[in-house]
């Protein structure tokens, strides 16, 4: 091959080297606001629902400012407090239900 015939990347009409860059957008973390509102209104043992709601709002603020790493940290904390509040609220409801049933049966037997 004659080197004079081969095109060089700088010649007009010939494609030059191309670089393709892929940017992967970081997925925005969930803020768990609805879950936090539910635990705050319906099962709020030891104010854990309020703490979860505060962290959910902080997550939403961090997402709005573009701080994805901070939003992920607050999202994890909000999720943790929501799990604690939901679990503790369900256990307290179950204990109260059992106590009520036992109390109702003892009242029925004494009559």
Secondary structure, 3 states (H helix, E strand, C coil): CCCCCCCCCCCCCCCCCCCCCCCCCCCCCCCCHHHHHHHHHCCCHHHHHHHHHHHHHHHHHHHHHCCHHHHHHHHHHHHHHHHHHHHHHHHHHHHHHHHHHHHHHHHHHHC
